[in-house]
């Protein structure tokens, strides 16, 4: 074979790359490996070429290939190519090898609709992009590049093998639509947690996975955690998945499912608690707005006016619910017992009759009219361990109303929210200290939000 190019010249003679005899001997193959080529030579009379090898040269640009419409295999491994171009006419190309070059971006591949294998390993690519038109792509090799995230890969529904070894990958986006993907290599990247690549385990037909040499692979139990998440996996980090591992994985999956259900239950409870208390607060605010004219603080002699007595003893009606509160209609109370602390929000003082709360040591009450609390004080005296009482907004207006609390001889800690009008009186602190002088250790004018 006669090669008409030397490494000291960039000019190209418009002469055949090989003789007619050589071409007739192998019309569909041409091997130009290690020929010191700096450019792609003209391919005159080479229309029948199907396999073309440019490995191990010094070519920096893909060119002079437009007439090779029958080409199915192009290998330009280990050259100096900086960008992908000059391939638009190669519509029958099935295999494109551009590894170990200087390529920074995946581009200009839209016309290669029959491409089956794309090898771009050992380049400088930072993103997986511009491959959505490669509908026939089955193998994609991007090993040893600079990719940090695997995006959702659209258009490549036939992809069966994806090699992303030795990149900088931290995250893997959802790709559960890749039903044909069987082999995925993520070894030697920067994956820190399973959550960062949880979408990997949603790929339905994945049978071979490699994630070794990542931070996440140092955690225990690494293998069983993956097997529990990826039911179809058969080969992990080059080792067959054993039945014992599957049994262990099933146990882990069961425990994880129980934890998820418990977290969901707690989240639901927290949200329901918040909604219910907000609803009770709305009712309370509307009630207090209706009583604002008769609920001013009084020092007096402890005798309430007839209007005050009526306000304190009359049952308070629930206001009409707006449309947005319909799901909570009828929920005018919320009660919770946590350890030895009982919290009552709204019209729930009736719970004090229950025997199972006899051992409480702390009681928090808010958005309950103080008149109802007064009626419940005899019940509180029966709680032998009760030493802490927190009164949120309960419409406590007069100093003499505090006298009712003095019957709680075991009380050591008393908190009264500043939302109660009585706390605005100048004599409030002195009066309360004198009232509980023999028992009270702590007096707070405000309590933290619960």
Secondary structure, 3 states (H helix, E strand, C coil): CCCCCCCCCCCCCCCCCCCHHHHHHCCCEEECCCCCCCCCCCCCCCCCCCEEECCCCCCCCCCCCCCCCCCCEEECCCCCCCCCCCCCCCCCCCEEECCCCCCCCCCCCCCCCCCCEEECCCCCCCCCCCCCCCCCCCEEECCCCCCCEECCCCCCCCCCEEECCCCCCCEECCCCCCCCCCEEECCCCCCCCHHHHHHHHHCCCCCEEECCCCHHHHCCCHHHHHHHHCCCCCEECCEECCHHHHHHHHHHHHHHHHHHHHHHHHHHHHHHHHHHHHHHHHHHHHHHHHHCCCCCCECCCCCCCHHHHHHHHCCCCCCCCCHHHHHHCCCCEEEEEECCEEEEEECCHHHHHCHHHCCCCEEEEECCCHHHHHHHHHHHCCCCCCCEEEECCCCCCEHHHHHHHHHCCCCCEEEECCCCHHHHCCCHHHHHHHHCCCCCCEEECCCCCC
